[in-house]
Amino acid sequence: MHGPTSAPHGRSSARYARAVAAAVVAIAALITAANAGPARASEPARTAVQAER
């Protein structure tokens, strides 16, 4: 019984390369988001009750 011993649907190395590239991009996005820090709050708007004081 003879047949191909590699992946049945084309090059497996290209699929692995895409998967590794996607993993690298995902890790870079997570690291960037983790280092972004919390957003700064702006000054709260004054209400009518605060303006009377």
PyMOL Python script that loads the backbone (N, CA, C, O; Angstrom):
from pymol import cmd

cmd.read_pdbstr("""\
ATOM      1  N   MET A   1       0.846  -1.170   0.000  1.00  0.00           N
ATOM      2  CA  MET A   1       0.000   0.000   0.000  1.00  0.00           C
ATOM      3  C   MET A   1       0.899   1.243   0.000  1.00  0.00           C
ATOM      4  O   MET A   1       1.555   1.557   0.993  1.00  0.00           O
ATOM      5  N   HIS A   2       0.910   1.928  -1.126  1.00  0.00           N
ATOM      6  CA  HIS A   2       1.743   3.113  -1.265  1.00  0.00           C
ATOM      7  C   HIS A   2       0.861   4.351  -1.313  1.00  0.00           C
ATOM      8  O   HIS A   2      -0.233   4.331  -1.877  1.00  0.00           O
ATOM      9  N   GLY A   3       1.337   5.386  -0.735  1.00  0.00           N
ATOM     10  CA  GLY A   3       0.587   6.630  -0.751  1.00  0.00           C
ATOM     11  C   GLY A   3       1.403   7.729  -0.107  1.00  0.00           C
ATOM     12  O   GLY A   3       2.489   7.486   0.418  1.00  0.00           O
ATOM     13  N   PRO A   4       0.880   8.925  -0.151  1.00  0.00           N
ATOM     14  CA  PRO A   4       1.610  10.051   0.452  1.00  0.00           C
ATOM     15  C   PRO A   4       1.677   9.893   1.963  1.00  0.00           C
ATOM     16  O   PRO A   4       0.709   9.480   2.602  1.00  0.00           O
ATOM     17  N   THR A   5       2.815  10.221   2.514  1.00  0.00           N
ATOM     18  CA  THR A   5       2.979  10.125   3.971  1.00  0.00           C
ATOM     19  C   THR A   5       2.829  11.482   4.647  1.00  0.00           C
ATOM     20  O   THR A   5       2.802  11.570   5.875  1.00  0.00           O
ATOM     21  N   SER A   6       2.733  12.532   3.850  1.00  0.00           N
ATOM     22  CA  SER A   6       2.582  13.864   4.444  1.00  0.00           C
ATOM     23  C   SER A   6       1.101  14.206   4.559  1.00  0.00           C
ATOM     24  O   SER A   6       0.239  13.349   4.365  1.00  0.00           O
ATOM     25  N   ALA A   7       0.818  15.453   4.873  1.00  0.00           N
ATOM     26  CA  ALA A   7      -0.562  15.884   5.050  1.00  0.00           C
ATOM     27  C   ALA A   7      -1.352  15.686   3.765  1.00  0.00           C
ATOM     28  O   ALA A   7      -0.814  15.898   2.679  1.00  0.00           O
ATOM     29  N   PRO A   8      -2.596  15.292   3.862  1.00  0.00           N
ATOM     30  CA  PRO A   8      -3.376  14.992   2.662  1.00  0.00           C
ATOM     31  C   PRO A   8      -3.799  16.222   1.872  1.00  0.00           C
ATOM     32  O   PRO A   8      -4.150  16.094   0.699  1.00  0.00           O
ATOM     33  N   HIS A   9      -3.778  17.394   2.462  1.00  0.00           N
ATOM     34  CA  HIS A   9      -4.272  18.584   1.771  1.00  0.00           C
ATOM     35  C   HIS A   9      -3.174  19.608   1.555  1.00  0.00           C
ATOM     36  O   HIS A   9      -3.269  20.722   2.070  1.00  0.00           O
ATOM     37  N   GLY A  10      -2.176  19.277   0.837  1.00  0.00           N
ATOM     38  CA  GLY A  10      -1.142  20.244   0.506  1.00  0.00           C
ATOM     39  C   GLY A  10      -0.039  20.302   1.534  1.00  0.00           C
ATOM     40  O   GLY A  10       0.211  19.338   2.257  1.00  0.00           O
ATOM     41  N   ARG A  11       0.616  21.443   1.590  1.00  0.00           N
ATOM     42  CA  ARG A  11       1.779  21.598   2.459  1.00  0.00           C
ATOM     43  C   ARG A  11       1.368  21.836   3.895  1.00  0.00           C
ATOM     44  O   ARG A  11       0.610  22.759   4.193  1.00  0.00           O
ATOM     45  N   SER A  12       1.860  21.017   4.761  1.00  0.00           N
ATOM     46  CA  SER A  12       1.549  21.217   6.177  1.00  0.00           C
ATOM     47  C   SER A  12       2.418  22.317   6.772  1.00  0.00           C
ATOM     48  O   SER A  12       2.026  22.956   7.749  1.00  0.00           O
ATOM     49  N   SER A  13       3.605  22.546   6.186  1.00  0.00           N
ATOM     50  CA  SER A  13       4.491  23.578   6.736  1.00  0.00           C
ATOM     51  C   SER A  13       3.876  24.970   6.601  1.00  0.00           C
ATOM     52  O   SER A  13       4.071  25.817   7.473  1.00  0.00           O
ATOM     53  N   ALA A  14       3.146  25.211   5.534  1.00  0.00           N
ATOM     54  CA  ALA A  14       2.494  26.512   5.366  1.00  0.00           C
ATOM     55  C   ALA A  14       1.402  26.701   6.410  1.00  0.00           C
ATOM     56  O   ALA A  14       1.213  27.803   6.925  1.00  0.00           O
ATOM     57  N   ARG A  15       0.687  25.630   6.719  1.00  0.00           N
ATOM     58  CA  ARG A  15      -0.359  25.720   7.740  1.00  0.00           C
ATOM     59  C   ARG A  15       0.250  25.993   9.106  1.00  0.00           C
ATOM     60  O   ARG A  15      -0.274  26.798   9.877  1.00  0.00           O
ATOM     61  N   TYR A  16       1.345  25.327   9.402  1.00  0.00           N
ATOM     62  CA  TYR A  16       2.014  25.559  10.684  1.00  0.00           C
ATOM     63  C   TYR A  16       2.569  26.977  10.757  1.00  0.00           C
ATOM     64  O   TYR A  16       2.514  27.609  11.812  1.00  0.00           O
ATOM     65  N   ALA A  17       3.098  27.478   9.659  1.00  0.00           N
ATOM     66  CA  ALA A  17       3.643  28.831   9.647  1.00  0.00           C
ATOM     67  C   ALA A  17       2.543  29.852   9.915  1.00  0.00           C
ATOM     68  O   ALA A  17       2.757  30.814  10.653  1.00  0.00           O
ATOM     69  N   ARG A  18       1.360  29.648   9.319  1.00  0.00           N
ATOM     70  CA  ARG A  18       0.239  30.561   9.577  1.00  0.00           C
ATOM     71  C   ARG A  18      -0.212  30.483  11.024  1.00  0.00           C
ATOM     72  O   ARG A  18      -0.539  31.502  11.633  1.00  0.00           O
ATOM     73  N   ALA A  19      -0.232  29.286  11.573  1.00  0.00           N
ATOM     74  CA  ALA A  19      -0.652  29.123  12.966  1.00  0.00           C
ATOM     75  C   ALA A  19       0.328  29.789  13.922  1.00  0.00           C
ATOM     76  O   ALA A  19      -0.079  30.430  14.890  1.00  0.00           O
ATOM     77  N   VAL A  20       1.617  29.635  13.648  1.00  0.00           N
ATOM     78  CA  VAL A  20       2.630  30.266  14.501  1.00  0.00           C
ATOM     79  C   VAL A  20       2.552  31.784  14.375  1.00  0.00           C
ATOM     80  O   VAL A  20       2.668  32.496  15.373  1.00  0.00           O
ATOM     81  N   ALA A  21       2.358  32.277  13.169  1.00  0.00           N
ATOM     82  CA  ALA A  21       2.240  33.724  12.970  1.00  0.00           C
ATOM     83  C   ALA A  21       1.022  34.275  13.707  1.00  0.00           C
ATOM     84  O   ALA A  21       1.101  35.343  14.312  1.00  0.00           O
ATOM     85  N   ALA A  22      -0.097  33.563  13.663  1.00  0.00           N
ATOM     86  CA  ALA A  22      -1.300  34.008  14.370  1.00  0.00           C
ATOM     87  C   ALA A  22      -1.078  33.998  15.879  1.00  0.00           C
ATOM     88  O   ALA A  22      -1.558  34.883  16.588  1.00  0.00           O
ATOM     89  N   ALA A  23      -0.353  33.000  16.363  1.00  0.00           N
ATOM     90  CA  ALA A  23      -0.065  32.943  17.798  1.00  0.00           C
ATOM     91  C   ALA A  23       0.824  34.102  18.226  1.00  0.00           C
ATOM     92  O   ALA A  23       0.607  34.688  19.286  1.00  0.00           O
ATOM     93  N   VAL A  24       1.810  34.435  17.424  1.00  0.00           N
ATOM     94  CA  VAL A  24       2.706  35.552  17.747  1.00  0.00           C
ATOM     95  C   VAL A  24       1.926  36.866  17.774  1.00  0.00           C
ATOM     96  O   VAL A  24       2.131  37.694  18.662  1.00  0.00           O
ATOM     97  N   VAL A  25       1.042  37.055  16.815  1.00  0.00           N
ATOM     98  CA  VAL A  25       0.238  38.279  16.776  1.00  0.00           C
ATOM     99  C   VAL A  25      -0.679  38.341  17.995  1.00  0.00           C
ATOM    100  O   VAL A  25      -0.841  39.407  18.590  1.00  0.00           O
ATOM    101  N   ALA A  26      -1.278  37.221  18.370  1.00  0.00           N
ATOM    102  CA  ALA A  26      -2.165  37.207  19.531  1.00  0.00           C
ATOM    103  C   ALA A  26      -1.404  37.512  20.816  1.00  0.00           C
ATOM    104  O   ALA A  26      -1.891  38.259  21.664  1.00  0.00           O
ATOM    105  N   ILE A  27      -0.227  36.946  20.964  1.00  0.00           N
ATOM    106  CA  ILE A  27       0.583  37.214  22.157  1.00  0.00           C
ATOM    107  C   ILE A  27       1.012  38.670  22.208  1.00  0.00           C
ATOM    108  O   ILE A  27       0.990  39.288  23.273  1.00  0.00           O
ATOM    109  N   ALA A  28       1.402  39.222  21.067  1.00  0.00           N
ATOM    110  CA  ALA A  28       1.794  40.635  21.022  1.00  0.00           C
ATOM    111  C   ALA A  28       0.620  41.536  21.399  1.00  0.00           C
ATOM    112  O   ALA A  28       0.804  42.533  22.097  1.00  0.00           O
ATOM    113  N   ALA A  29      -0.575  41.196  20.947  1.00  0.00           N
ATOM    114  CA  ALA A  29      -1.754  41.997  21.282  1.00  0.00           C
ATOM    115  C   ALA A  29      -2.053  41.918  22.779  1.00  0.00           C
ATOM    116  O   ALA A  29      -2.403  42.924  23.396  1.00  0.00           O
ATOM    117  N   LEU A  30      -1.919  40.738  23.356  1.00  0.00           N
ATOM    118  CA  LEU A  30      -2.159  40.594  24.793  1.00  0.00           C
ATOM    119  C   LEU A  30      -1.138  41.369  25.620  1.00  0.00           C
ATOM    120  O   LEU A  30      -1.495  42.002  26.614  1.00  0.00           O
ATOM    121  N   ILE A  31       0.119  41.322  25.218  1.00  0.00           N
ATOM    122  CA  ILE A  31       1.158  42.053  25.946  1.00  0.00           C
ATOM    123  C   ILE A  31       0.927  43.555  25.836  1.00  0.00           C
ATOM    124  O   ILE A  31       1.081  44.285  26.814  1.00  0.00           O
ATOM    125  N   THR A  32       0.560  44.012  24.647  1.00  0.00           N
ATOM    126  CA  THR A  32       0.290  45.438  24.461  1.00  0.00           C
ATOM    127  C   THR A  32      -0.889  45.887  25.316  1.00  0.00           C
ATOM    128  O   THR A  32      -0.846  46.951  25.934  1.00  0.00           O
ATOM    129  N   ALA A  33      -1.938  45.074  25.349  1.00  0.00           N
ATOM    130  CA  ALA A  33      -3.110  45.430  26.151  1.00  0.00           C
ATOM    131  C   ALA A  33      -2.792  45.414  27.643  1.00  0.00           C
ATOM    132  O   ALA A  33      -3.312  46.239  28.394  1.00  0.00           O
ATOM    133  N   ALA A  34      -1.955  44.494  28.075  1.00  0.00           N
ATOM    134  CA  ALA A  34      -1.606  44.411  29.490  1.00  0.00           C
ATOM    135  C   ALA A  34      -0.755  45.596  29.928  1.00  0.00           C
ATOM    136  O   ALA A  34      -0.852  46.033  31.075  1.00  0.00           O
ATOM    137  N   ASN A  35       0.068  46.117  29.040  1.00  0.00           N
ATOM    138  CA  ASN A  35       0.950  47.229  29.377  1.00  0.00           C
ATOM    139  C   ASN A  35       0.307  48.592  29.147  1.00  0.00           C
ATOM    140  O   ASN A  35       0.914  49.616  29.460  1.00  0.00           O
ATOM    141  N   ALA A  36      -0.899  48.625  28.613  1.00  0.00           N
ATOM    142  CA  ALA A  36      -1.543  49.903  28.311  1.00  0.00           C
ATOM    143  C   ALA A  36      -1.920  50.646  29.585  1.00  0.00           C
ATOM    144  O   ALA A  36      -1.894  51.877  29.604  1.00  0.00           O
ATOM    145  N   GLY A  37      -2.263  49.941  30.631  1.00  0.00           N
ATOM    146  CA  GLY A  37      -2.635  50.592  31.882  1.00  0.00           C
ATOM    147  C   GLY A  37      -4.078  51.038  31.866  1.00  0.00           C
ATOM    148  O   GLY A  37      -4.736  51.015  30.826  1.00  0.00           O
ATOM    149  N   PRO A  38      -4.562  51.440  33.010  1.00  0.00           N
ATOM    150  CA  PRO A  38      -5.964  51.866  33.082  1.00  0.00           C
ATOM    151  C   PRO A  38      -6.169  53.226  32.416  1.00  0.00           C
ATOM    152  O   PRO A  38      -5.256  54.050  32.358  1.00  0.00           O
ATOM    153  N   ALA A  39      -7.357  53.438  31.929  1.00  0.00           N
ATOM    154  CA  ALA A  39      -7.685  54.720  31.307  1.00  0.00           C
ATOM    155  C   ALA A  39      -7.865  55.768  32.399  1.00  0.00           C
ATOM    156  O   ALA A  39      -8.342  55.461  33.491  1.00  0.00           O
ATOM    157  N   ARG A  40      -7.488  56.979  32.103  1.00  0.00           N
ATOM    158  CA  ARG A  40      -7.642  58.056  33.082  1.00  0.00           C
ATOM    159  C   ARG A  40      -9.043  58.634  32.998  1.00  0.00           C
ATOM    160  O   ARG A  40      -9.577  58.848  31.911  1.00  0.00           O
ATOM    161  N   ALA A  41      -9.621  58.879  34.143  1.00  0.00           N
ATOM    162  CA  ALA A  41     -10.958  59.462  34.193  1.00  0.00           C
ATOM    163  C   ALA A  41     -10.844  60.971  34.041  1.00  0.00           C
ATOM    164  O   ALA A  41      -9.918  61.594  34.560  1.00  0.00           O
ATOM    165  N   SER A  42     -11.779  61.535  33.337  1.00  0.00           N
ATOM    166  CA  SER A  42     -11.792  62.987  33.199  1.00  0.00           C
ATOM    167  C   SER A  42     -12.441  63.595  34.438  1.00  0.00           C
ATOM    168  O   SER A  42     -12.976  62.873  35.279  1.00  0.00           O
ATOM    169  N   GLU A  43     -12.395  64.900  34.548  1.00  0.00           N
ATOM    170  CA  GLU A  43     -13.019  65.589  35.676  1.00  0.00           C
ATOM    171  C   GLU A  43     -14.516  65.322  35.645  1.00  0.00           C
ATOM    172  O   GLU A  43     -15.135  65.403  34.584  1.00  0.00           O
ATOM    173  N   PRO A  44     -15.102  65.006  36.784  1.00  0.00           N
ATOM    174  CA  PRO A  44     -16.552  64.773  36.785  1.00  0.00           C
ATOM    175  C   PRO A  44     -17.306  66.066  36.485  1.00  0.00           C
ATOM    176  O   PRO A  44     -16.899  67.149  36.903  1.00  0.00           O
ATOM    177  N   ALA A  45     -18.382  65.936  35.772  1.00  0.00           N
ATOM    178  CA  ALA A  45     -19.188  67.112  35.430  1.00  0.00           C
ATOM    179  C   ALA A  45     -19.881  67.629  36.702  1.00  0.00           C
ATOM    180  O   ALA A  45     -20.329  66.854  37.547  1.00  0.00           O
ATOM    181  N   ARG A  46     -19.953  68.950  36.805  1.00  0.00           N
ATOM    182  CA  ARG A  46     -20.603  69.540  37.983  1.00  0.00           C
ATOM    183  C   ARG A  46     -22.104  69.453  37.809  1.00  0.00           C
ATOM    184  O   ARG A  46     -22.631  69.715  36.728  1.00  0.00           O
ATOM    185  N   THR A  47     -22.781  69.089  38.864  1.00  0.00           N
ATOM    186  CA  THR A  47     -24.241  69.026  38.839  1.00  0.00           C
ATOM    187  C   THR A  47     -24.808  70.312  39.416  1.00  0.00           C
ATOM    188  O   THR A  47     -24.058  71.143  39.928  1.00  0.00           O
ATOM    189  N   ALA A  48     -26.100  70.483  39.342  1.00  0.00           N
ATOM    190  CA  ALA A  48     -26.756  71.680  39.847  1.00  0.00           C
ATOM    191  C   ALA A  48     -26.582  71.771  41.376  1.00  0.00           C
ATOM    192  O   ALA A  48     -26.445  72.872  41.908  1.00  0.00           O
ATOM    193  N   VAL A  49     -26.586  70.649  42.076  1.00  0.00           N
ATOM    194  CA  VAL A  49     -26.439  70.651  43.530  1.00  0.00           C
ATOM    195  C   VAL A  49     -25.032  71.105  43.896  1.00  0.00           C
ATOM    196  O   VAL A  49     -24.862  71.857  44.856  1.00  0.00           O
ATOM    197  N   GLN A  50     -24.036  70.670  43.164  1.00  0.00           N
ATOM    198  CA  GLN A  50     -22.660  71.078  43.455  1.00  0.00           C
ATOM    199  C   GLN A  50     -22.438  72.543  43.129  1.00  0.00           C
ATOM    200  O   GLN A  50     -21.638  73.202  43.794  1.00  0.00           O
ATOM    201  N   ALA A  51     -23.119  73.068  42.130  1.00  0.00           N
ATOM    202  CA  ALA A  51     -22.939  74.454  41.734  1.00  0.00           C
ATOM    203  C   ALA A  51     -23.482  75.414  42.780  1.00  0.00           C
ATOM    204  O   ALA A  51     -22.982  76.534  42.893  1.00  0.00           O
ATOM    205  N   GLU A  52     -24.503  75.006  43.562  1.00  0.00           N
ATOM    206  CA  GLU A  52     -25.098  75.868  44.579  1.00  0.00           C
ATOM    207  C   GLU A  52     -24.194  76.042  45.787  1.00  0.00           C
ATOM    208  O   GLU A  52     -24.333  77.028  46.510  1.00  0.00           O
ATOM    209  N   ARG A  53     -23.288  75.133  46.026  1.00  0.00           N
ATOM    210  CA  ARG A  53     -22.424  75.202  47.208  1.00  0.00           C
ATOM    211  C   ARG A  53     -21.360  76.215  47.097  1.00  0.00           C
ATOM    212  O   ARG A  53     -20.563  76.378  48.021  1.00  0.00           O
TER     213      ARG A  53
END
""", "prot")
cmd.dss("prot")
cmd.show_as("cartoon", "prot")
cmd.util.cbc("prot")
cmd.orient("prot")
